């Protein structure tokens, strides 16, 4: 699981998931991931059969959309949670 979170928020989907489902791996990504960040994330998720991505304002941070598109190309089961206007 990866997430782009607002640095100003005290809420964390990572913390909630880790508490509720401790056996799931989670990864936090920058709200505006660089190409190097995206490549590092892709290398991490290669070992997983299922991937869940949570975005934050992807309509503003297009690199989040690029990440999702590249994850989809991996031909793995993936789900994206986002605001409707984000993609």
MARMI-323961 format. One line per field, with one value per residue (C-alpha): residue number from 1; chain; y, z, x. Coordinates in nm, 3 decimals, m for minus. Each point is the difference from the previous one (the first is absolute). Layout:
N
resi [NUM|...]
chain [A|...]
y [Y|...]
z [Z|...]
x [X|...]
***
This chain:
87
resi [1|2|3|4|5|6|7|8|9|10|11|12|13|14|15|16|17|18|19|20|21|22|23|24|25|26|27|28|29|30|31|32|33|34|35|36|37|38|39|40|41|42|43|44|45|46|47|48|49|50|51|52|53|54|55|56|57|58|59|60|61|62|63|64|65|66|67|68|69|70|71|72|73|74|75|76|77|78|79|80|81|82|83|84|85|86|87]
chain [A|A|A|A|A|A|A|A|A|A|A|A|A|A|A|A|A|A|A|A|A|A|A|A|A|A|A|A|A|A|A|A|A|A|A|A|A|A|A|A|A|A|A|A|A|A|A|A|A|A|A|A|A|A|A|A|A|A|A|A|A|A|A|A|A|A|A|A|A|A|A|A|A|A|A|A|A|A|A|A|A|A|A|A|A|A|A]
y [0.000|0.341|0.340|0.364|0.192|0.366|0.098|0.235|m0.266|m0.189|m0.284|m0.287|m0.284|m0.177|0.008|m0.116|m0.292|m0.104|m0.005|m0.182|m0.240|m0.024|m0.271|0.227|0.187|0.374|0.264|0.374|0.202|0.367|0.194|0.088|m0.303|0.044|m0.246|m0.152|m0.035|m0.167|m0.244|m0.086|m0.064|m0.217|m0.207|m0.044|m0.104|m0.258|m0.269|0.050|m0.160|0.277|0.371|0.273|0.362|0.298|0.336|0.357|0.274|m0.197|0.255|0.248|m0.241|m0.181|m0.216|m0.193|m0.080|m0.106|m0.235|m0.156|m0.049|m0.167|m0.226|m0.100|m0.098|m0.257|m0.214|m0.053|0.035|0.363|0.239|0.376|0.203|0.365|0.295|m0.019|0.314|m0.131|m0.221]
z [0.000|m0.077|0.099|m0.073|0.310|0.081|0.228|0.189|0.092|0.327|m0.156|m0.154|m0.204|0.058|0.378|m0.032|m0.227|0.210|0.310|m0.161|m0.224|0.134|m0.243|m0.306|m0.126|m0.046|m0.175|0.027|m0.309|m0.057|m0.113|m0.319|m0.064|m0.228|m0.274|0.236|0.269|m0.248|m0.113|0.361|0.077|m0.310|0.113|0.344|m0.127|m0.248|0.270|0.077|m0.167|0.106|0.032|0.152|m0.076|0.182|m0.166|0.119|m0.250|m0.297|m0.226|0.126|0.034|m0.333|0.101|0.222|m0.315|m0.173|0.291|m0.019|m0.376|0.039|0.278|m0.227|m0.271|0.240|m0.061|0.369|0.186|0.101|0.149|0.025|0.262|m0.086|m0.011|m0.315|m0.147|0.048|m0.309]
x [0.000|0.124|m0.139|0.055|m0.096|m0.034|0.291|m0.232|m0.253|0.011|m0.198|0.193|m0.142|0.332|m0.050|m0.360|0.089|0.299|m0.219|m0.294|0.193|0.357|0.110|m0.042|0.306|m0.047|0.208|m0.036|0.085|0.051|m0.305|0.191|0.226|0.299|0.090|0.258|m0.270|m0.235|0.270|0.085|m0.369|m0.037|0.298|m0.159|m0.343|0.131|m0.008|m0.370|m0.301|m0.240|0.066|m0.216|0.086|m0.150|0.050|m0.028|m0.089|0.130|m0.169|0.261|0.292|0.006|0.295|m0.246|m0.198|0.323|0.073|m0.346|0.028|0.338|m0.130|m0.291|0.250|0.148|m0.311|m0.062|m0.326|m0.010|m0.251|0.021|m0.185|m0.029|m0.234|m0.214|0.154|0.356|0.024]
***
